[in-house]
Amino acid sequence: MQKQEIIVSGNKLISKTQIVDIVAEGTGLTKVETTAVIDGFLATINWAVSNDSRVALRSFGSFNPVQRRSRVMRNPRTGEKITVPAYRAVVFRPAKELRETVKQGLPEQKPEVVES
């Protein structure tokens, strides 16, 4: 298997494809299997939050559905008052471990996938 080097110094974006590559390499699963697992994982989070459930991932963070109130705002060009209707949104709150890791900066090597 050809090893792919991930470059994050340019635009600082790691795509889903690159995540699949990292996880597949670390777990020994094929890229197709890994893609199915990641898609299922994301679909489960999406379904849970859409159904007003909080999703908590220990040492990573939590996804919380919230209801935003309607409010009156001003159009910056015309100064006209506009009512923004109430809407549902999702808020991500990082766990303490993730906040500390980000404060310290990224490690030089990619994370190790631990099989349980």
DAJOVEN-V600228 format. One record per pair of residues at least 12 apart in sequence whose C-alpha atoms are under 8 Angstrom apart, sorted by sequence separation. I is the first residue (numbers start at 0). J is the second residue. D is the distance in whole Angstrom. If there is no record, write none. Layout:
BEGIN
I/J/D, I/J/D
END
This chain:
BEGIN
5/17/7, 51/63/8, 52/64/7, 70/82/6, 71/83/6, 51/64/6, 69/82/7, 70/83/5, 19/33/6, 48/62/7, 69/83/5, 70/84/7, 19/34/6, 48/63/7, 49/64/7, 69/84/4, 70/85/8, 48/64/6, 68/84/7, 69/85/4, 3/20/8, 68/85/5, 69/86/7, 19/37/8, 67/85/5, 68/86/7, 66/85/7, 67/86/5, 66/86/6, 67/87/6, 66/87/5, 67/88/7, 65/87/6, 66/88/6, 64/87/7, 65/88/5, 64/88/6, 65/89/6, 64/89/4, 65/90/7, 63/89/6, 64/90/6, 62/89/6, 63/90/5, 62/90/6, 63/91/6, 62/91/5, 63/92/8, 61/91/6, 62/92/7, 60/91/7, 61/92/5, 60/92/5, 61/93/6, 60/93/4, 61/94/7, 59/93/6, 60/94/4, 59/94/5, 58/94/5, 59/95/8, 57/94/7, 58/95/7, 59/96/7, 60/97/7, 58/96/5, 59/97/6, 58/97/6, 48/89/7, 25/111/7, 26/112/6, 25/112/5, 26/113/8, 25/113/8, 26/114/7, 22/112/7
END
